[in-house]
Amino acid sequence: MLVLRSLLFNAAFYLSTLVQMLVLWPYYFSVSRAKAWSVPNNWSRLNSWLLEKICGTRVVFKGVENIPDGPCIIAAKHQSSWDTFVFVPHLKDPVYILKRQLMWIPFFGWYLAKMNMIAIDRASRDEARKQVAEGANAAKRDGRQIVIYPEGTRRAPGDTPAYKQGVAMIYEATGLPVVPIAHNAGLFWPRRKFLRHPGTMTVEFLPPIPPGLKRDDMFKRLISELEARCDALLVEAATAPDAPPLPETALRRLNELGVTLKQ
């Protein structure tokens, strides 16, 4: 049943994405960016609805009140493809920092280009830093939220963290507060797998880290607070009655935390 539900969801996910991109194309590219955001917002909500109805995977959001009204840096844990779009309905005109290759994908890349995302060239570190700094300050002037995944790539739940300095550079360059986002999505929507496990995903917007701290102090605080909350969400999911299958990284981390699971 798990395999069948996962297949059905993935088919519905990709089909609905394609249909919406084709059908809503004229509207999306003829209105302002502010109005065009209704398309990805509804797309994100639809995917969450499909995930719950087909796979039995519910999504719970906490701490939404911690998102500032003005520009800020959104620093999210990155565990699966799911966490690249599920936050969108809770943000206002966000700008994502992403690899430029995504802009080359037909239709999808054009949709991204409409929103003036910060597309970087990872092959050139110096050029990437310049692109990020310029794009982040432009986003600040426009009152936008800057979304970054501080580890740069998806990591399995419980895996050893590997944060990059990019988020600290943006913090120093813009003087904006940082809102960490912790979640346990990788347990239910694993990276590089098509299975979608039932249960309750939790996404939590943590209290903002204020501007004005020393760069290294902010960086250490971000890692500490984000990892501590992700550990708590891992324990919460692993000990729930409907706990999903746990990858080796999660089992190892639970052991490090001294958590004993019922057999």
N, C-alpha and C positions, 0 to 999 in steps of 0.2 A: 504493500500500500504506500509506503514511504517513497519508493521509486516512482510509482505511478503518479502520485500527487506532485512530486518534484518535476516530473516530465510535463505534466499539465500546466503547472505554474510557469515554467520556463517558456513553454510554447505561448501561453497567454501574455507573458511579459514582453517577449520580443515581437509578437504580432501586434499587440496594442501600441507598442512604441513605434513600430513602422507605420501603422495606420494613422496614428496621431500626427506624426511628422509630415505625412503626405497630405492629410486632410486639412490640417491647421496651418500649413505653409503660407497661404495667402494672408491670413490674419496676422500671424506671428511676425512676418517681415514688413507689414504695412503699418503697424502701430508703434508707439513709443516703447522703449525698453521697459518702462514702469508697467505698462499694460501687458506687454508680452510675457512678463513673469507669470501671468495666470496659467500659461500653457505648461511650463515645467512644474509649477505648484500642483496643478491638477494631475499631471502625470505621476508625480511622486505619491500623492494621496491614493491614486488608483492602484499603484503597485503595492502599497501597504495593505490596501483593502483586498486585493487579489491574494496576497501572501497569507492573510488571515483566513479568508474564506476557503482557499484551496488547500493550504498546507497546515492550517491551524496555528500559525505563527503570529502572535499578537505583539504589537509594539506599544510600549509605555514611555512617555516623555516626562522627565522631571526637571525642575529648575529652569523652566522657560523664562521665568521672571528675572533670571540673572542676565539676560541678554540686554545690553545697553540700548538706548534709543538711537544714539548716534553711531559714528564709525567705531569699529573695534577690530581686533584680530580674533578669529575663531580658530582655535588649535584643537583639532580632533584626532582621536585615536583612529588608526586605519587597520581594519581587520578583514574587510571584504568589499566587494563591489557595491553592496547595499549602502554602506555608509558614505558613498559619494553623492547620493541624491536624497536620502531620507530627511536630512535637516532642512532642505530648501523651503518647505512651507512655513517654517518657523523663523526664517531670516528675511530681511528686507534688502532687496537689491544686492545680494552678495557677489563678490568677485572671487573666483577660485584661482589658485595658483596651480597650474597643470603643465604637463609636458606638451610641447608644441605639436608632436605627432598626432595628438588627438584632434587637432584642428584640420588635419588632412583627410579625416574620415568623411566620405560623402554624406550629405544631409546632417549627420550628427555634428560634425565639425562646423558646419555653417550655422547651426543653431547656437553653438558655443560662441562663435564669432559675434553674433548679434548682441551678446551680453558683455562684450569687451573684457573677456577673461585675461588673466596674465599668463601668457603662454611662454614657457622658457625653453631654451636650448640646453639640455643637460650635457651635451658634448663639450661645451665651453663653460667652465665654472665662472670665469670672470664675467663673461657676457650674461650668464644667468643671473649673477648677483646684480648686475646693472639693470637688467630687465625687471627683476623683482623690486628693487629699490624705487625705480621710476614708476612702476605700476602701482605699488603700494601707496606712494605719496599722492598719486593721481586719484586713487580710490578714496583716500582720506579726504581730499579736497571735495570730492563728490558726495561725501557722507556715506560711503558704502562699507560693508563688512568684508573683511579680507579672510578668506577661508584657506587654511593651510593644514597639511597633514605632516606634523613635525618629523615623523620617521621616514617620510618620503615614499615608502612602499608598504604594501600590506604585510602584516606580521600576524602569525597565528596567536590565538588567545593564550596568555600565560608565557609567551616567548620572551626571551631577554630583550628589553627595550633597546632601541638604537636610534636615539634622537639626533637630528642634524641641527646645525647652528642657524639655519635659515630663519626660523621663527624668532630667534634672539636678534638677528640682524634687522628684521622688520620692526620689532619692538623698539629697538634703539633708533632706527631711522624715522619712525612715524610718531613715537611718543603716545601710542594708543594702548588702552587696556587689553588684556588677553583673557578670553573666555575659553577655558578648557572644556572639551566634550569627552566624557567617558561613556563607554558602552560595552556590551558583550555580544555584538552582532556576529562575530566570527564563530560563535558556538552554534548558531542557527542557520547562518548563510556562510558556510566555510569558503575560504578563498580557494580558487582553482578546482572546485567541485560543483556538481550540479544539484546535489541533494539539498533540500530545504527542510530543516527539522522543526517539528511543532514545539510550542512552548511560549514563553514570554520574554521577548527582547526588552532590554531597558536602555534608554538613552538619557544621560544626565548632563545638563549644562551646569557647570560648577561656577561658584562665585568668581567674578572677574579678578584677575591679578592687576593691581593698579599700575598706571604709568609712573615713571620717575625712578624705578628701581635700577640698580646697576644691572648691566646686561647679564652677567654670570649669575647674579642672585635670582633674577627672574627665571632664567633657564633652569636652574636647580629646583626652584619652587614649582615650576610647571611640571617637570618630570615627577617630582615627589607627590604632588597632589593628584595628577592624572593617573599615575600608576597605582597609588593607594586606592583610588576609587574604582579603577578597573579590577583590581584584586577583589574588592568587596563585591562587585557585580558578578565576578566569576564565581565566588563562593556562593552567592545568592542563587545563581542559576544551577550550579552543580549540586546543591543540596535541596532543590525544589522537587516536589513529587513528580513533575514532568520533565526532569532534567534531560538535556540532549546528550548524545554521545560525546565524550570528551577526548580531544586530541592529546597526544603524548605531552605536548608543551603545557597544556592545562593541568594534566595530572601531576606533572613534575612541579609546577608552581603551587598547586594545592598542597603537595607534600612539604614544600618549603615553608608554607604558611601554617603547617601543623594541622591541616584539615583532614579528618578521617571520614571517608565516605562509607555509607552503609552498603553492604554487599547485597 
